[in-house]
C-alpha cells in the first residue's frame, strides 16, 4: 500500500490555480457533505503511532506531501529515520529541494516536482522566478547523488500548450526531466467555471495537442527505439497491452490513502477533511481501513475499465455540474481513443524488438493519477 503523509497544509507559493481560485470559491454552495475545516496545520499525532501503523503493511511506501512538505523538513527527516517504509517518495514544488541533506536525498525513491512547462508558463502560473529555482534545485539534487526518478508534474489549464510544454520538459537542454505527468485543473472549484473557456480550449488546443504528442511518442519509438515516459501514455498503453481493467488509477481509496495531519485516513490529499469519506485512523490500525470505490456517473461508464473513473473528489462533488463533467470526460475519451489507435503500432514495434514491454512499466500509485 502507498500512503501519503501530509506534513503540513501550508505552502510557500500562491499559485493561480490553487491559492488564487480557492480565495474566490467561498459561497453558500452546499453539496450535502460533512467537512472538517479545522485540520491541524502540521502533524498532531505521535510519530510512534504512525510508525506502528506503517509497520503493519508488508509492502509500505510513504509519499511526503503538503501543502509544501519541505516547510516541515525536520519532521520529514525524523520520519525517514523512524518509519519502517520500504521506499520514500517526495512530492514537492521544488523551491526548497536544495535544503534536503544529501544522505536523505539518496534514500528517496522518487521526487515529483511541480512545474508547468517552460519558464514563461511556469512563472505565469506559479510566480516570478519559480522556474529557475526549480530547475536549479533539481540539478542540485542530482549533484548531491540522487539517482532515483524525477517526475515533472504539471498542472494544465487554458494558458497551456500541452504539446509544447511537455516536450520542453522532456527535451530542455538546461535540465530535461526523464518523466512527465500532467493533471487538468478542472472540476476542483465551483466559481471558476463561469470564468473559464475550458470546452473551447479542450477542442481547439488540448485535444489536438494530445494527438501531436501521441504522434511524437510513436515517432521516437520507431526512430530511436525509446519510450518517452509520459505517464498518461505509458499507464494507459501498458493496460491496453496487458488487457487489464482497472479501478481508480491513482489508487485513491483502495491502493493508496492519505494520512491527514490529525491521523485520519482520507482517500487522497485532495479529500482531506471530507468526513463522509474517512477510511480509518492510524491509531485504529489496518483492520479499520475501509475501501472506497468510485460511484456516481462513473460507475456505469463504458470506458470505466480503462479510465478507472479519473477522480474520486470530482465524482462526488460535481463542482461543474453535469455539463462541465462531460466536458472533462471528453478529453479523457479523446486520450483513450488515441491510445487505442496507437495500440496496433506499439504491438508491432514490440514484436520487431524496437521497444520492449518493460519500457511501459512504471511504479503505480506514486502520486501520478495517470488519467489527467
C-alpha positions as CSV (number, residue, x, y, z in Angstrom):
1,X,0.0,0.0,0.0
2,X,1.1,3.6,-0.6
3,X,0.5,6.2,2.0
4,X,0.6,10.0,1.5
5,X,1.8,11.6,4.7
6,X,0.6,15.2,4.8
7,X,3.3,17.0,6.7
8,X,1.6,20.4,6.5
9,X,-1.3,22.2,4.9
10,X,0.8,25.3,4.4
11,X,2.7,26.4,1.3
12,X,5.3,28.9,0.3
13,X,3.7,29.7,-3.1
14,X,0.4,31.3,-4.1
15,X,-0.3,29.7,-7.5
16,X,-3.0,31.0,-9.7
17,X,-4.9,27.7,-9.9
18,X,-4.6,26.8,-6.2
19,X,-4.4,29.8,-3.9
20,X,-5.9,32.2,-6.4
21,X,-9.0,30.1,-7.1
22,X,-9.6,28.9,-3.5
23,X,-9.8,32.6,-2.4
24,X,-12.7,33.1,-4.9
25,X,-14.6,29.9,-4.0
26,X,-16.4,30.9,-0.8
27,X,-20.2,31.0,-1.2
28,X,-23.3,29.3,0.0
29,X,-22.8,26.2,-2.2
30,X,-23.9,23.1,-0.2
31,X,-23.0,19.7,-1.6
32,X,-24.5,17.9,1.4
33,X,-21.2,16.6,2.6
34,X,-19.7,16.9,6.1
35,X,-16.3,18.7,6.1
36,X,-13.7,19.3,8.8
37,X,-12.5,22.8,8.2
38,X,-10.1,22.9,11.2
39,X,-7.5,20.3,10.5
40,X,-4.2,21.0,12.2
41,X,-1.7,22.9,10.1
42,X,1.1,20.4,10.9
43,X,1.1,16.8,12.2
44,X,-0.6,16.5,15.6
45,X,-0.2,12.7,16.2
46,X,2.8,11.0,17.8
47,X,5.4,9.6,15.4
48,X,5.2,6.2,17.2
49,X,1.5,5.8,16.3
50,X,2.3,6.3,12.6
51,X,5.3,4.0,12.9
52,X,3.2,1.2,14.3
53,X,0.6,1.8,11.6
54,X,3.1,1.7,8.7
55,X,4.8,-1.4,10.2
56,X,1.6,-3.4,9.7
57,X,1.9,-3.2,5.9
58,X,4.5,-5.6,4.5
59,X,4.9,-3.5,1.3
60,X,4.7,0.1,2.6
61,X,5.5,3.2,0.6
62,X,5.4,6.6,2.1
63,X,4.9,9.7,0.0
64,X,5.7,13.0,1.7
65,X,3.1,15.6,0.8
66,X,1.6,19.0,1.7
67,X,0.9,21.9,1.2
68,X,4.6,22.0,0.7
69,X,6.2,19.2,2.7
70,X,9.7,20.8,2.8
71,X,8.3,23.5,5.0
72,X,8.4,20.7,7.6
73,X,11.8,19.4,6.6
74,X,13.0,18.5,10.1
75,X,9.8,16.4,10.5
76,X,10.3,14.7,7.2
77,X,13.9,13.7,8.1
78,X,12.7,12.5,11.5
79,X,10.1,10.3,9.8
80,X,12.6,8.9,7.3
81,X,14.7,7.8,10.3
82,X,11.8,6.3,12.2
83,X,9.3,4.9,9.8
84,X,9.9,1.3,8.5
85,X,8.9,2.1,5.0
86,X,10.3,0.2,2.1
87,X,10.6,3.3,0.0
88,X,10.1,7.0,0.4
89,X,8.8,9.4,-2.2
90,X,8.6,13.2,-2.1
91,X,6.0,15.4,-3.8
92,X,7.3,19.0,-3.7
93,X,7.1,22.3,-5.5
94,X,10.9,22.2,-5.6
95,X,11.6,25.6,-4.2
96,X,13.4,24.2,-1.1
97,X,14.7,21.0,-2.6
98,X,18.3,22.2,-2.2
99,X,17.8,22.2,1.6
100,X,17.5,18.4,1.8
101,X,20.7,16.8,3.0
102,X,22.5,14.6,0.5
103,X,22.2,11.5,2.7
104,X,18.4,11.8,2.8
105,X,18.1,12.6,-0.9
106,X,19.9,9.4,-1.7
107,X,17.3,7.5,0.3
108,X,14.4,8.9,-1.7
109,X,13.0,6.6,-4.4
110,X,11.2,9.3,-6.4
111,X,10.9,13.0,-6.4
112,X,7.8,14.6,-8.1
113,X,8.4,18.3,-8.8
114,X,5.5,20.6,-9.6
115,X,6.5,22.5,-12.7
116,X,4.1,23.6,-15.5
117,X,6.4,23.7,-18.6
118,X,8.9,26.4,-19.7
119,X,9.9,29.5,-17.8
120,X,7.2,31.7,-19.1
121,X,4.4,29.3,-18.4
122,X,5.6,28.1,-15.0
123,X,6.2,31.6,-13.7
124,X,2.9,32.8,-15.0
125,X,1.0,30.1,-13.0
126,X,3.3,29.8,-10.0
127,X,5.2,33.1,-9.6
128,X,8.1,35.0,-10.9
129,X,11.5,33.2,-10.7
130,X,9.9,29.8,-9.7
131,X,11.0,28.0,-12.9
132,X,14.7,29.0,-12.4
133,X,14.6,28.0,-8.8
134,X,13.0,24.6,-9.5
135,X,15.4,23.6,-12.3
136,X,18.4,24.8,-10.4
137,X,17.3,22.7,-7.4
138,X,16.6,19.7,-9.5
139,X,20.2,19.9,-10.7
140,X,21.5,20.2,-7.2
141,X,19.6,17.1,-6.2
142,X,21.4,15.2,-8.9
143,X,24.7,16.7,-8.0
144,X,24.2,15.6,-4.4
145,X,23.8,12.0,-5.5
146,X,20.0,11.5,-6.0
147,X,19.7,8.7,-8.6
148,X,16.0,7.9,-8.5
149,X,13.2,9.1,-10.8
150,X,12.4,12.8,-11.1
151,X,8.9,13.4,-12.3
152,X,7.8,16.8,-13.7
153,X,4.3,17.1,-12.5
154,X,2.3,19.7,-14.5
155,X,-0.9,21.5,-13.7
156,X,-2.6,22.2,-17.0
157,X,-5.3,24.7,-18.0
158,X,-6.2,27.2,-20.7
159,X,-2.9,29.0,-20.9
160,X,-1.1,25.7,-21.5
161,X,0.0,24.5,-24.9
162,X,0.2,20.8,-23.9
163,X,2.4,19.7,-26.7
164,X,5.0,22.5,-26.4
165,X,5.2,22.4,-22.6
166,X,5.5,18.6,-22.3
167,X,8.2,18.5,-25.0
168,X,10.1,21.3,-23.3
169,X,10.3,19.4,-20.1
170,X,11.4,16.2,-21.8
171,X,14.0,17.9,-24.0
172,X,15.0,21.1,-22.2
173,X,18.8,21.3,-22.7
174,X,19.2,23.1,-19.4
175,X,17.6,20.3,-17.4
176,X,15.5,17.6,-19.0
177,X,13.0,15.7,-16.9
178,X,13.1,12.0,-17.6
179,X,9.4,11.6,-16.7
180,X,6.4,13.9,-17.1
181,X,2.8,13.8,-15.8
182,X,0.1,16.3,-16.2
183,X,-3.2,16.9,-14.4
184,X,-6.0,19.1,-15.7
185,X,-7.1,21.9,-13.4
186,X,-10.8,21.1,-13.8
187,X,-13.7,20.3,-11.5
188,X,-11.8,21.3,-8.3
189,X,-13.6,24.6,-7.8
190,X,-17.1,25.8,-8.4
191,X,-16.8,29.6,-9.0
192,X,-14.1,29.3,-11.7
193,X,-16.4,27.6,-14.3
194,X,-18.0,30.9,-15.3
195,X,-14.6,32.5,-15.9
196,X,-13.2,29.6,-17.9
197,X,-13.3,28.7,-21.6
198,X,-12.4,25.1,-20.9
199,X,-14.6,23.5,-23.6
200,X,-13.2,25.7,-26.4
201,X,-9.6,25.2,-25.2
202,X,-10.1,21.4,-25.0
203,X,-11.5,21.3,-28.5
204,X,-9.1,23.7,-30.2
205,X,-5.8,23.3,-28.2
206,X,-5.6,20.5,-25.7
207,X,-7.1,17.5,-27.6
208,X,-5.1,18.4,-30.8
209,X,-2.0,18.8,-28.6
210,X,-2.6,15.3,-27.2
211,X,-2.8,13.9,-30.8
212,X,0.5,15.6,-31.6
213,X,2.1,14.2,-28.5
214,X,1.0,10.7,-29.4
215,X,2.4,11.0,-32.9
216,X,5.7,12.2,-31.5
217,X,5.7,9.4,-28.9
218,X,5.3,6.8,-31.6
219,X,7.9,8.5,-33.8
220,X,10.5,8.3,-31.1
221,X,9.7,4.6,-30.6
222,X,10.1,4.0,-34.4
223,X,13.2,6.1,-35.0
224,X,15.0,6.0,-31.7
225,X,13.8,2.8,-30.0
226,X,12.8,4.7,-26.9
227,X,9.5,5.1,-25.0
228,X,9.2,8.6,-23.7
229,X,7.9,8.4,-20.1
230,X,4.7,10.4,-20.3
231,X,2.7,8.9,-17.5
232,X,-0.7,9.3,-19.0
233,X,0.5,7.4,-22.1
234,X,2.6,4.6,-20.6
235,X,0.0,3.9,-18.0
236,X,-2.9,3.5,-20.4
237,X,-0.8,1.7,-23.0
238,X,0.5,-0.8,-20.5
239,X,-3.1,-1.7,-19.5
240,X,-4.1,-2.0,-23.2
241,X,-1.2,-4.3,-23.9
242,X,-2.0,-6.4,-20.9
243,X,-5.7,-6.4,-21.5
244,X,-6.3,-5.3,-17.9
245,X,-9.2,-3.4,-16.4
246,X,-8.5,-1.1,-13.5
247,X,-10.1,0.6,-10.5
248,X,-9.3,4.3,-9.9
249,X,-5.9,4.6,-11.5
250,X,-4.4,6.9,-8.8
251,X,-5.2,4.2,-6.2
252,X,-7.2,6.6,-4.0
253,X,-9.4,4.7,-1.6
254,X,-8.2,1.2,-2.4
255,X,-4.4,1.1,-3.1
256,X,-3.4,4.4,-1.6
257,X,-4.5,6.5,1.3
258,X,-3.6,9.9,2.7
259,X,-2.7,10.3,6.4
260,X,-4.1,13.7,7.4
261,X,-2.3,15.9,9.9
262,X,-4.8,14.6,12.5
263,X,-4.2,10.9,11.8
264,X,-7.4,10.2,9.9
265,X,-7.1,8.4,6.6
266,X,-8.7,10.1,3.6
267,X,-8.7,8.5,0.1
268,X,-6.2,11.2,-1.2
269,X,-4.8,14.6,-0.1
270,X,-7.4,16.5,-2.1
271,X,-10.1,14.8,0.0
272,X,-8.6,15.9,3.3
273,X,-11.3,16.9,5.8
274,X,-14.2,15.2,3.9
275,X,-15.5,13.2,6.8
276,X,-18.0,11.2,4.8
277,X,-15.1,9.5,3.1
278,X,-12.7,8.9,6.0
279,X,-11.4,5.4,5.6
280,X,-10.0,4.9,9.2
281,X,-7.4,6.3,11.6
282,X,-3.8,5.3,12.1
283,X,-4.4,4.7,15.8
284,X,-7.0,2.0,14.9
285,X,-4.6,0.1,12.7
286,X,-5.1,-1.6,9.3
287,X,-8.1,-3.6,10.3
288,X,-10.1,-0.4,10.4
289,X,-9.3,0.7,6.8
290,X,-12.3,0.7,4.5
291,X,-12.1,0.6,0.8
292,X,-13.9,3.4,-1.1
293,X,-14.8,2.7,-4.7
294,X,-15.9,5.3,-7.2
295,X,-19.6,5.6,-8.0
296,X,-21.9,8.2,-9.4
297,X,-21.8,8.6,-13.1
298,X,-18.5,6.8,-13.5
299,X,-19.9,3.6,-12.1
300,X,-21.7,2.6,-15.3
301,X,-19.4,4.4,-17.9
302,X,-18.4,2.3,-20.9
303,X,-14.8,3.2,-20.6
304,X,-14.5,2.8,-16.8
305,X,-12.4,-0.3,-17.1
306,X,-9.6,1.6,-18.8
307,X,-10.2,5.1,-17.3
308,X,-10.9,3.9,-13.8
309,X,-13.0,6.9,-13.0
310,X,-10.4,9.7,-13.2
311,X,-11.0,11.5,-9.9
312,X,-13.0,10.4,-6.8
313,X,-13.2,14.0,-5.5
314,X,-14.6,15.4,-8.8
315,X,-17.0,12.4,-8.9
316,X,-18.6,13.1,-5.5
317,X,-18.6,16.9,-5.5
318,X,-19.6,17.6,-9.2
319,X,-18.4,21.2,-8.8
320,X,-19.0,22.0,-12.5
321,X,-22.4,20.2,-12.8
322,X,-23.2,17.6,-15.5
323,X,-22.2,19.7,-18.5
324,X,-18.8,20.6,-17.1
325,X,-18.2,17.0,-16.1
326,X,-19.0,15.9,-19.6
327,X,-16.5,18.5,-21.0
328,X,-13.7,16.9,-18.9
329,X,-14.8,13.4,-19.8
330,X,-14.5,14.4,-23.5
331,X,-10.8,15.0,-23.0
332,X,-10.4,11.5,-21.4
333,X,-12.3,9.8,-24.2
334,X,-10.0,11.6,-26.7
335,X,-6.9,10.5,-24.9
336,X,-8.0,6.9,-24.6
337,X,-9.1,6.8,-28.2
338,X,-5.7,8.0,-29.3
339,X,-4.1,5.2,-27.2
340,X,-6.4,2.6,-28.7
341,X,-5.5,3.8,-32.2
342,X,-1.8,3.6,-31.4
343,X,-2.0,0.1,-29.9
344,X,-1.5,-1.9,-33.2
345,X,1.7,0.1,-34.0
346,X,3.0,-0.3,-30.5
347,X,2.4,-4.1,-30.6
348,X,4.2,-4.2,-33.9
349,X,7.2,-2.3,-32.6
350,X,7.4,-4.7,-29.6
351,X,7.2,-7.7,-32.0
352,X,10.0,-6.2,-34.1
353,X,12.2,-5.6,-31.0
354,X,12.2,-1.8,-31.4
355,X,10.9,-1.4,-27.9
356,X,10.2,-3.8,-25.1
357,X,7.2,-4.5,-23.0
358,X,9.3,-3.5,-20.0
359,X,9.6,0.0,-21.4
360,X,6.0,0.7,-20.4
361,X,6.4,-0.5,-16.8
362,X,6.2,2.2,-14.1
363,X,5.7,2.5,-10.4
364,X,2.0,2.6,-9.8
365,X,0.2,4.9,-7.3
366,X,3.2,7.2,-7.0
367,X,1.0,10.3,-7.0
368,X,0.7,10.2,-10.8
369,X,-3.1,9.9,-11.4
370,X,-2.4,8.6,-15.0
371,X,-5.7,9.9,-16.2
372,X,-5.2,13.7,-16.3
